[in-house]
């Protein structure tokens, strides 16, 4: 059973919510983050990437960066930019992108559920990437970036969410500069809160969709606090981490595409001949996204091709090896192009589907040689991999739209 708790959120005052809300910290490099904080002085990036508020020569991970983040957070609370709700509640967070709505519950998930496997992972994490967020959360004593979780849709939760959105006015309702709509409601009725908590308690499996490093960092801070408080009873705030949970029926995973620098010493003719061993190759008249599982479209020297996996490949049953990204890796990138480990090979780059086919063309025509557009991994495939206790290949999923940081904060 899943422990999904309501909480007392720290959140921006209504009139400045649109200015405070920021894309996740890892979307920006240091220069981009600094430019954004100059453009918008209230941006939560001032806290999420506090090095932007210090001299350029200060190391991104220096202790004073985290101290600066805490100072800014405390000042924003003192100035009334941030307020803290006095009642325990769930929150509804709805994002709208290109007319498609995606509505989740903002709540706290359990450290113990993460450790026991009730909350399931599908990616490995790297210690060095965790350390930054561990220090950030620990120094602020607050979780500021929600973990994107998914669950199989539940009728009770859906009904309450729909009722609140009809009957109540949103706390926030704005469109960010990238065109994404953001609306937030508060679920504070005692009966509704209890019903949601009970409904989640009946759900056996929760899945991390996006934010594996943030989740691992939050859990490690929780474990650190347990060591510092040996008398803890499990109800303390550090035993839970900030999340937004979405029903599977509302989620859309975009393609996560690849571009490679060279043909591994082969001519175009030799390359096309060799990949035809496992894929049919048909030249296209124009740029196209793959339309079905097992299809990849490829851009090479000004031309687009459709690659279709052979019947033999389409018969693979393993939840990881049958993924389209695995078929590309195992039967083309590694044996033909020599990309043995895509996580470390400098010859390959990954391009989120939000950037479109034009970006694949631009890269192949400039610093790369060949680009591959993928058919998106499905949420069902993600669930199957996680249920089997397996891990997806790197860069298998690209979720859009992105949750904003700074709209809801959980103090621990």
N, C-alpha and C positions, 0 to 999 in steps of 0.2 A: 504493500500500500504506500502511496506517495504522501509525504507530508508537505503540503503547500499552504503556507500561512499568510494571513493578512498582516499588515504592518503599518507603522506610523511613518509616513514618507516625509522626507525633506524635499521641498519642491519650489520652483521659482514663483514669485508673485505673478499674478495673471497677466499683468500688462507688459511684462518683460520676458515671458516664457519663450516667445519666438526668437528673441535675441540671444537668450542663454543657451537654448538647445543646440547641440553640436554633433556632427558625425563622429563615429568612434575614433579614438586617439590614433589608431594604427592605419587610418586611411591617409594620413598626411605624413610627408617627411618634415624635417625641422623647419626648412624654409617656408613651405606651404602653411604649416601651422602658425608660424609667426605672422605671415601675411594675413591670415584669417583673423588673428587676434587684433591686428591693427585695423582691419576692416570693421570688425565688430568687437568693441572693447568689453562687452559683457559676455562674450562667448565662453562656454564652459571649457574650451580648450585652454584657457588661462590656468585652469586647475588640472585638467587632464594632461596637458603638456606644459608644465610650469617653466620649463627651460626657455620658453618663448618670452618670459618676463625677466630673463637674466641676460647678461652679456653673452655674445655669441661664442666666446672662448670657453664658457663654462660647460663642462661635460654634461651630456644629456642625463646621465645617471648619477651625477654627483649628489651627495646628501642634501646640499642646499636647495636642490630642485624640489625634493619632496617636502622640505620645510616650507618652501615658498608656496607650494600647492596648499598646504594646510593653512598658512597665513591668509591666502586669498579666500579660501573657503570660509574661514572664520569671519573675515571682513564682510563678505557678501551676506552672511547671516546677520551680522550686526547692522548692516545697512538696510536690511529688510528686502533685499533682492531674493533671498531664500527665506522661506517660512517652514515651520514644522507642523504637520497636522497633529492634533491632540488625540484623535480617535484612531482605532485600528481599523483598517479598511483594505479591500482589494481595489485595484484600479483597472479600468478598461483602456487599452491603448490601441487605437485604430490608425492604420496607415493607408493612404490612398495613392496609388501610382498608376497613371494612365487609365484612370477610371476603375481599376480593380482594387477592392478593399480587402484588408487583412486585419483581423481583429483578435487581440490577445488579452490575457489577464496578467497584469503586473502583480507580482507576489514574491514571497520568499520560498526558496527551495531548500531542502535539508542537506547539510553536510553529510549526515549519516546515509541518506539515500544515495548520494554520490559515491560514497565509499562502498556501499553494499551492492551497487549495481542496479538499483531501482532507476536511477538516472544513468542512462546508457551513453557511452561515448563511441565515436567512429573514427577518431583521429588520435594520433600520438601528440604529445606536447613536448616542447623543448625547454629544459631548465632555464637557459639563459633568457628566454622570452618571458618566462613566468616571473623572474626575479623583479623586473621593473614594476609589474602590477602588485606583487606581494608588498613591496616597499611602499607603493602608493596607497594601497588600502590600509596597511598597518599604520602608516604615518597619519593619515586622515581619520583613522578609525571610522571609515565609511566606505561603502561600496557604491561606486558612481556610474559604472557601465553595466547595464543589465545583460544577463546571459539569455540568448535566444533559444528557448526550449520548445519542443513539439510533443503533442500527445494525440492519441486517437480520439476523434471528436466525441463529446459527451452531450447527450440531449439536455440534461439538467443545467449544465453550465451554459450551453447555447441559449437556453430559454431565459435564464436570468440576465445574461449579457444583452440580449435583444430587448428585454423589458426595460432595463436601465437606460439604454440608448434612446428608447422611445419616450420614456417618462421624465428623464432628467436632462438638464442642460449640461453641456461639457464644461469642464474646468478650463480647458484650452481648446482652441480651434484655429489653426493657422496653416499656411502653406509655406514651406521653406524655400530657399532660393533655387533649389534643384527641382522644384515643382511637386514635391511630395507633400501630401496633406497629412496633418497630424491632429488627432482629436483624442482627448483624455477625459474619462468620466471616473467618478468615485463611487464604489459600491460600499455603502456604510450601513445599510439596514441589517440589523442583528440577525434576522431570519435568513436573509440572502447570503450573508457572510457564512453562516453556519452551513447552509445548503451547499455552497461552493466547496467549503472545506471537506464536507462529507463526500461530495462527488469525487473530488480528487483522491480521497482516501481509498476509493474503490478502483482507481486506475493503477494497474500493475506496472506499467512501463512509461517512463518519461525519457525523451531523447534530446541530447544537445544537438541543435541544428547548426548553430554558429556561436563561437565564443569559447572554444575548448581551453585556451590559455587563460582567459579571464576566470572561467570556472575553476580550473586547477589552482589558480592563484588565490581565489577567495577561500577555497577549501583549506589550503595550506596556512592561510592566516587564521582560519578558524581552529585548526589543530594547534597552531602556536599559542593562541589565546587559551586553549584548554590546558596546555602545559603550564601556562602562567597562572591559571585559576584551577588548581587541582580539585577544588570542591564544586566544580560546575555541575549543574543538574540537567542540562540539555535544553533548558528554556531560554538561555541567554542568547542575545542577538547574534553573537559571533558563530552560533551553530547553524546559521541560515545565510543564504546568499541571494542577492537581488536577481530576479529573472522576469522575463515576459514569456508566457506560455501560449502557444498558438495551436488550435486544432488542425490536424493534418489536412483536412478538406480545403483549408483556406491558403495553404502555402504554395508558393511557386519557386522552384529552383531554376535558375538560369544556367546557361551553358558556361563552362569554364574552359577556355580555348588555349591552344598551344601554338608557339612559333619557334622554329629551329633555325640556327645560323647557317647551316650548310647541308649538303647531301652526303656527307661522310665519304667524300672522294669519288662519288658516282656522277656520271652524266645524267641529265634529265631522263634520257631514254632508258638507261640502265636502272635508274631509280623506279620509274613507272613499271618496268618489266618485273622487278623484284617484288614490289608490293602487290602485284597481281596474283601472287601465289596464295594470298589469304583474303584479298579484297578484289571485287570487280571494280574496274576503273572506267568511268564514263565522263567525257568532257562535257561541261555545261555551257550554255549560252550566256549565262549571267551568274552573278553572285547569288547563292542560295543557302539558307539554313538547312541542316538536316531535318527531314520530316518524320523519321521513324527510328526506333532503337536499332542499332547496328549500322547506322548510316553516319558517315563523316563527310564533310565537304572540305576540299583542300584547294588552297591558292598557291600557284607556283608559276613564276615567270609570266605574270599577266593573265593567267588562265585559271578558271575554276574547274574542279573535277569533283564528281561524286564517287565516294568509295563505299561499297557495300560489303559488309563482312560475309564470309562464306557460310554455307549452311552448317558446316562443321563447327565454326566458331559460335554460331547462334544456338547450338545445342548445349553449350556449356552451362552447367547448373550451379556451380559454385557462386555464392552471392557476391564475392569480390571479383573473381576472375571473369564473370559474365558482364561486369560493368563496361560500358562503352570506353571509358577512359582506360580500363585495363586492357581491352582488346587492342586499342591503339598502342599502348605502351608495350605489351607483350609480343605483338605480332608485326609492329612497324617501327616504333621509335627505338626499341632496344636492338632487335636483330638487323635492321636495315640502316638506321641512322646512328647506332652506337650510343644511344642515350641510356646508360645502364642504371643510373640513379637520378631521377629527375629532380630530387630535392637538392642535389649538390652540383649537378652538371651545369656549367656556365653557358653551354650552347643552347639551352632551352629557356624560354620565358613563358609565363602564363598570363592570359589576358581575360579579364572578366567579361562575360557576355553583355553587360550593360554598355560596353564600348562599341559594340556593333561589328559587322563584317568589314567596314571601312578601315578599322584599326588593324585588322588582320592583313588587309592589303597593304596598308602603309608600312607595317613592320617588315613584311616580306619583300617589299620594294626598297627598303632602306637598310636597316642594320641586320635583318634576318634574311632567310632564303625561302622558306616554305612555312605556310600557316595551315592549321587544322581547326575547323569549326566543329564543335561536338554537339551531339544530341544531349539535352540536359539529363542528368541523373534525376530519377524520380524520388519523391519522398518515401514511396514504398520500398525502393531499393535501399535507401538510407536506413529505414527501419530493419530491413532484412539483414543487412550487414551488422548493425548494432545488436540485433537479437541473437545472432550467431556468435557474438563476442569477438568479431573480427574488426579490422581497420580498413578504411578506404585508402586508395592511393592518394598522394598529395594532390591538392587542388582539384577535387572531384565535384565540389558544389560551390555555387555562387548564389547567395541569397540576396534578393532585393525586394522591397526597399530595406535600408539599414535602420535599425533602432537608433534613436538619438540618445546621446548621453547628456546628463544634467537635468533631465525632466523629472526624474524620480531618483532619490538617493536614499540609501539605507544606512543609518548609523549603527555601528556595532560596538 
